[in-house]
């Protein structure tokens, strides 16, 4: 039956590798890419298909959405392997790694794919910033079949002329009567500017005229523009900038004698060693669970301090601290919070940058309480249930607006994010790390920055071994962590920090600015 539309160019994977010994002469025609040129050309394979792509960063490539599909977690729906560089399937040349993450463009046949390991030493292609024009010549390349080979050993390239541009679609044709073939999906269409390649579009559909085992007489294909996707690409491959208050990130410590101390970390954004150390305590009787909130709010899950203390254990008190006027408030705003005074539940309560208190209750439910500054009381005094089954986690740490880092007792760390505007999770159970059981407590000043205390290491001040405070910054958009120190376990920003009852940071100190 004659096809009534152009064919998507993802190719089914064929066992047997190179199926023809005759040298290929085309995309369906054209030439093999000369060795040592255009190393950004990538070959992508899954258990069901093969396609092409273009490396635009050592850790990222662009390809067609028909090639790779993301799951809800961002992983590829099929295990996928990428080979890039001076690829030769006969000799095995080229850098090979797996696909770690896929990001779908919402309006085009385009995805970003993150490499599991960066292709260091392979020069990426620059993404063009000017649109293709009718009559312009673009070089179109890929690893698809040719007129004679099912699976060519080297990528092929041929010149195509832009016959029209309609929004994001670029129609191309060849005076030589060649077309892109199956396996070329996602391959680059690039212009040469002074000998330097600039990525303009990706191969999407084609009549496959002249391709092996294709009898179609119609010619031409469609490329999908990427020259105008620079902002979207930047959003996903460059870590979102972080800005922290010029006054620093207040970090509160409650000591075993009940004294409360206020430190300030001026390098919360980058893990530096600029601190202000308090001259003395600024409070007493803080023997319960202390949680810093937004705007100087300090929540005290109170522990009764004896016969002279009228407040029973489990009372929730709301204080506000100002560096200019000191303490105010201290009113009782809740009761029944005593479980968070126990070792089992002490790390199952946290506060985000909007002053929402998240807690895991005794039924394993994740609940949230929101304080209304206008009324001076809770929006919902019994809390709202966001999820169930959270008894599998032994620690939760708010690190942004609705952002939670949660830990299993075995040390696996996961990132969640709840959108309160839509009342829905936008991210659930996204793996973020392992080995976090080494920390007795994890806290955050916001912006996906985490501090962990209770582990051992080398003091950044004296060089001596002992307990240390570690700093981490995660970039959710790129799935990367800021560079670690010499031991590969975050950045050591303090020594000690192991004898306090609790440590908490003001969660509105740092914010994402991108």
N, C-alpha and C positions, 0 to 999 in steps of 0.2 A: 504494500500500500504506500502511496506517495505521502510523505509527511506534509502537514498543513502548517507547520510552524518550524522555526529554527530549532536545532537540537542543542540541549545543554551539553557542555563539553567534558563533564566528568566521565572518566573511562572505567569500565569494569576491570578489576585486576585479573590478569591472566597468568596462570601458573606456567612456569617454564622459562620465564625471563625473556631474553632476546630470541624472537621467533624467526628471524630472517638474518642471513649472513650478509646479504647484499647491502652495501652502504646506502643509507637513506639520503635523499637529495632535497628534502623539503620540510616545512610544517606539514603541508601536503606536497609542498615544493619549497624551495629556498635553499638554505645552507646550514650545515652544522655550525654552532657557535664556536669560533676559534678558541683553542685552549688558552686560558689565562685572561679571557675577556668576559665581562658581564657575570662575575661570580655571584651576583645577587640572585640569579635564577635558581629557583628552588623546586624540587620534586617532592610531592606529598603522596603518601600511600596509606590506605586504611585496609582492613580486611575485605572491603567490598569495592574499592575504586582507587584510581590514581588521578592526580591532577597536578597543577603547577602553581607557582606563587612567586612573590618578589620580596626579598629581604629588605626592610626599610630601616632596621635598627639591629644591632647585634642580637637582641632578644626578641624581635618581633618581625613578622612578615604579613603581607596582605595576600589574600586569595579570595576565591569565589565562595559565596555562601552555599553553593551546590556542592562544594568540596568538603567543607567542615561545618558541622552543626553543633552549637553549644547546648549543653544541658542546663538545668536550673542552677547548678552549682558553678557553671562556667567552664566545666571540663568538656572536652570533645565527646560527642555522642558515640564515637568509635575511637579505639586506640589508633593514633596517627603518628607516622614517622616522617620526619623532614630531613632531606639531604640537600645541602647547599654548598656553594663554593665552586671549585673547578670539577663538577660532577662528571664522572664517567662510570657507567654501570658495568662496563666490561672489566675495568681495573679495580673498581671499588673506591675510586678517588672521590673526595668530598667529605664534608663534615656532616655527621648524622646525629640526630637527637629526636626526642619525642615532643609532642605538642602538650603543653601544660595547661593552656587556657585558650578559649575562643570567645571573641566578642563580636556579636552580630551588629552591623550597621542597620538601624531601624528602617531605612528606606531604600536600600540598594542591595544588589547581589555582591556584597562585600563583607568579609570578616577580617578581623585581626586575629592572628594566632601567635601566642607566646611560646617561645622555645623553652624546653625544660632546662637547657644549658645554653649560654650565649655562644653565638658563632664568632668568637674572637678571631681576628685575623682575616675575616671575610668582609670586604667593603660593601656596605649596603648601597642601595640606589636612593637618590634624593627624590622626594615626591614633588612633582611639578606644581607650580602655583598659577600657571596660566592655562586657559582652556584650549582644547584642540580646535582647530579651524578647518572648515571644508577646504579640501585640496592639499592639506598638510600630509606629509609622509611620516608615518610612525613605523617603528620596528616592532614586530609582534613575535614573541618567542614562547616556547613551552616544551614540555617533555611528552606531548601527545604522539599518537601514531602518525606515520607519514604515508606517502603513497606506496611504500614497500615494506615498512617495518611496523609491527604492532607495538614494540617497546624499543625505541632507539636508545643507543648507549649514551648519546650526547643530546643536549637540547638543540632545537632548531630555531632559526630566526629567518624572517622574510619581511620585506617592506610592504606595507599596506597604505592605501590612500584613504583619507577621511572623506567619505562621500556626503556626510551630513551629521549634525549634532542636534539632538532633540532632548533638552533637559539633561538627564544624567546618561543618556544612551548615545553612543558614538557608532555610527554605521561605517564599516570599513570594507574595502574590496581590493583585490589585487589585479593589476594589469596582466599578470602571468597566469591568472585563473586558479590560484591556489587558495586554500582556506585553512582556518584552524581546524583541528581534529579532536576527537575524544582523547582526553588526557591533558589538553591544553587549557581547560577551565581554570581561571585564576591566574593564568600566565600574564606577564607584563606586556603592555603596549607602551613603548617609550620613544621619546624624541631624543635625538642626539644634538647637543648644543656645544659646539666646539669640541666634539669628541666625547663629551660627558653625557651619560644617560640621565634622563629625567622621566620618572614614572608618570604617565598621563592617565592610563586606564588599565582595566583587567579584562581578559577574554571571558565572555559570558556565553553567547550562543553562536551557532554557525550552521550553514547548510552542509558543511563538510565536503564540499566538492573536491574531488581528487584524492580523498583519504582512502586508505586501504579498506577494501570490502564495502565501499559506499558507491552507489551508482547515481546519486543525485546530480542533476545537471545544473540546478540553480546554484548561484555563487553568492559569497559575501557573508559577513558576520556582524555581530554587535559586541562592542566593548562597553564596559561600565566605567564612567569617569571616577577618578580619585583625586584629581588636581584640586578640587574644591573641598576636600575632606580633611584639610590640615588641622582645623580646630578639633574635630572629632578624634583624629589620630592622636594629637597631643594630649587630649583629655585622658586617653587610656594608656599611653606608653610612658608618660612623664609623671613621676610622683607628684601628687597634689601638694602645693606649697602649704606650709604651716606657719601660723603667726601666733606668738604668745604675748601676753600683756607685758608692756615695758616695765611694769612694777614687779614682774616675775611671777612665778607659780608658787603660791603659799602651800607648804607641806606641813601638816600638823602631826605631832607625835604625842601619844598619851603614854606616860611611863608607869611602871608598876606602883609607884607611890601616889598615883593619881594626878600628878602634875601634867599640865598641858603646855607644849612648846610649839612655837611657830617659826619654822625655817622658810626661806625663800630661795628657790632655784631660778636663777636668772638665765640659765642655759637649757631650759626645758625643751626648746625647739630643736636643739642640735646635740644634746648630750654632753655639754661642756661642764666645766668645774667651777662656774661662778655661783657662789652661794653667799647668803647672809645667814650667819649663825646667831641665834638669839642670845642675849645676855642673861636671860633668866626666864622662868616659867611665867605664863600669863593666865594661869588658872589652876585650880585644885579640885579634887573630888571627881576627876574624870576617870573612874575605874571601870566604866561600862564600854560600850561599843561606840566609837566616835566616827562620824561621817561628815566630811566637808561637803557643802553644797554651793549653789550659785549665789553670787553677790554677798559673800561673807557669811552666809548661813552655816551654822554648825549644828548638826543633829546629834543628840546624845541619847542613845538607848541606855537608859540610866541603870546603874547598879547601886542598890541601897548601901549607904556607907555607915550604917549604925543607927542607934536609937535617936540620935539628934537629926537624922535625915528623914523628912516627912514623905519622901517619894519612894514608893516600892520599886523593886527591881522590875524591869520591863516597861517602865514609863518612858514615853518618847517626849523629849524636850527639844524645843527649837530656840536656838540662840543666834544672835547676829553679832559679828565682830567687825569693828572698824579700827583701822590703824590710827585714826585721829580722835575718836571718841570712846574707844574701848567696847565693852560688852553692853548689849541690850537684849531684851527678851528673856528667855529662860522659862517660858510658859510650858505647862503640860499640854501636849497636843495629841496624845494617844496612849494606849495601854495595851498590854498583852504581847509585847515585843521581847519577852524574856528569853525565848529560844535563841535569839541572836547574841546572847551573852555566853552561849555554850561553844566549846571548840567545834562541834559538828556543824553549827550554823553561822559562826562568826563571819565567814567569808561568803555567805550566801545572801548578802545584802549590799547594795551599792546605790550611788546617786549620780545621775547624769547632769549635763550642763544646763538643763532646763529645770533642775531641782525635782525631778521625778525620782522617787525612791522605788527601786526594783528589789524584790525579795522572792526567794524560793520558800514556800511554806511547807508545813509538815505533810501535805498531801502531794508534794512534788509539783505544785502549780507555780508558774511564774506570774507574780502579781505586780502591779504598779500603782503607786499613790502619787497624786499630783497636788501640790499645795497652791492655793489661789491667793496671791498677795493682796488682791483687791478686797476679798472678803475676810482674809485672815483665817481661813480654814480650808479643809480638804475639798477638792472637787467631788470626790466620792470617798466617804469615810471608811468604806469596807474594801476599797481597792478594786481594780479591774483585773480580771484574769486574762493574760495574753497567750498563755500556752500551758500545756501539761507535759508530764514526763521529765521534768527538770531535776528530779531527785538523782539523776545520773551524773549531775555536776556537783563538784564540791566547792567551786569558787566562781563568782560572777563579778566582773569589773566593768563599769560604765566608762566609755572612752569617747564620748561625743554625744550628739543628739540622737537618742535612741539606739546608740551603738553599744553592744555588749560583747566582751571577750569572756568566754566561759571555759572552765577547765574540768576535765575528768580527773578522778583520783590517780589515774595512770599517767597523767601529765600531758595528754593531748589538749591542745588549745583550739577553740573554734570562735569564729566571728559571726555575730547576729546583728541585724539592724532592723528596727521596727519604725515604720512611718506612721506617726500619729495622725497626720492629715488624712490618710487614706485608710487607717486602721488595718494595716496589712504589713506582713513581713516583706521586706525587699531583699533580705539576705538571711539565710538560715543554715546553720551548721557548716559554715565554710571553714575548712581546715586552715589553721593559721600557724601551727607549730607543734613541736613535741618537746618533752623534757621539762615542762613547767612545774612538775611536782617538786622541784628543788626549792621553790619559794614558799615561805610561810604566809606571805601576803602579797597581793598584786594590787596596785592602785594607779590612778591616772589623772593628769591635769586636763584631759580632753585631747581631741585631734588624733586619735589612734596612737597616743604615746602611752607606754606602760612602764612602770617601775616595779621591780621585783626585789623583795628583801628576804633574807634568811639563807642565802647561798654563800659559799666561800669563794675567795679569790684573792687578788693582789690589790692592796690599797693603792688608789691613784695618787695619794699624797706621800706615803712613806715607802711604798714598794714592798711592804711586809705582807705576808699571808694572813688571812683572817676573814671574818664575815664582811660582806660588801653589799652595797646598793647598786643594782643594775638598771640601766635605762635602755628602752627599745622604742623605735618608731616604725609603725607599719603603714605602708601605702596600699590601701585597699584597691585602688584603681589599677595598680600595676602588679599587685600580689608580691610586693617586695618589702624587705626590712632594711632600715638604714644600716650602713656598714657597722659591723661589730668591732670590738677591741681585739687585742692579741689572742685572747683565749676563745674567741668565736662565740661568746655567750653574751651578746649585748655589749653595752659600754658601761664600764665601772665608773660611777659618778660619786661614790661615797664609801666610807668604811664604817664598820659598826652596823647600826640599824637592826640589830638582832635581839635586843632586850626589851624593846617597847611593847606595850600591850597591843597597840594598834597604830598604824600610820595611814594617813589619808591626805589626798591632794584636792585643792579647789578645782572642781571639774570644768569650770568655765574659764580656766586660765589660758588655754590654747585652743585655737580653732583652725579648721581648714579654710584656706582663702581662695582656692581654685573653683 
